Amino acid sequence: MNEEEMLKIFGENVRKQREKENLTLKDVAEKTKIREQYLQKIENGKATGIRFSHIFIIAHALKTKAHKLCEI
């Protein structure tokens, strides 16, 4: 699996979990202090250079574990 595919899977998992928690991108941006536009890029699999710490911050805001967001 290449980086592009991993980013797409991660983004899809973030979106699914966000929707499961009934949160908007704005809600997650406020909880994480990560810009809404960047979160949108993450969900669309278009973000590059995602910080390792951001994965944990996003997971916490979405009430899940970081590894769950990376699962295939």
N, C-alpha and C positions, 0 to 999 in steps of 0.2 A: 504494500500500500504506500502510495506516495504522499507527500505533504499536502498537496491540493485535496486529495480524497479525505485525509484526516481532518483538515479544516472544515470541509463540507459536512462530515459526520458530526464533528463537535458542534458546529453551528446549528444543525438540525436538532441535536439533542438539547441544546440551550433553548431553542424556540419551543420545543415540545414541553420542556419542564416549565418554562415561563408561562405558557398557555395553561398547563395543568394547575399552576398556582394562581391563575387568573390575574396575572400582572401584565402591565403594558411595558414597552421599552422604556418609557419615561419613569415608571415605577422602579425598574431595575437600575436605571441610571442614577436615580436619587439614592437608592440603597447602597450602590457600589462606588459612587463618585466617578464612574466611567461615563464618558460622553455617550449620549444616546446614538449619535451617528456611528460611533465606533462599535457599539453593541449591535447595531443593525448590520454593519459589515461582518461582524463575527457570525451572526445568524445566517447570513447569506454566503458564508464560506469565503469571503473576499478579504478578510483581515489578515495582514501579515505581521509577523513579529509579535504575536500575542505573548505577553509576559506570563511566566509561570504563576506569579502571584495573582494575576487577574483570573486565572482558572479557579483558584480557591475562593477568591472574593465573589465571583459570579455564582459558584456553587453554593456558598453560604447564603447569599441573597435568595437563591431559588430553593433553599431548604433541601439540598441534596449533597452528595459527596462528589468531589472532583472527578474521581475515577468513573462515576456513573455518566458524566457528561462526555467522556472519551470512549465509551463502549460502542462497539460496532453493533 
